[in-house]
Amino acid sequence: MDAYIDILKQAIKYNTKEIEENADSYSMSEIFYMRGYTQSLKDVLIDLEENDLEDRSKFYTLRKFNLN
């Protein structure tokens, strides 16, 4: 699970940097999409960090919620 959390953090960092440094290369629609996607990654990360994932039933419910 720690590896997955690290991947999420890296993706958030990369996406944020991409938007900040290359905003001129994207349309407003693409920027809004990227921001929304990055926010959803942040939400998943917060959920993973705040919940006790040792209880597999909570993890399954959390994963199912985040994928929808």
PyMOL commands that set and color helices and strands:
alter all, ss='L'
color gray80, all
select helices_A, chain A and resi 2-25+28-50+56-67
alter helices_A, ss='H'
color red, helices_A
deselect
rebuild
show_as cartoon
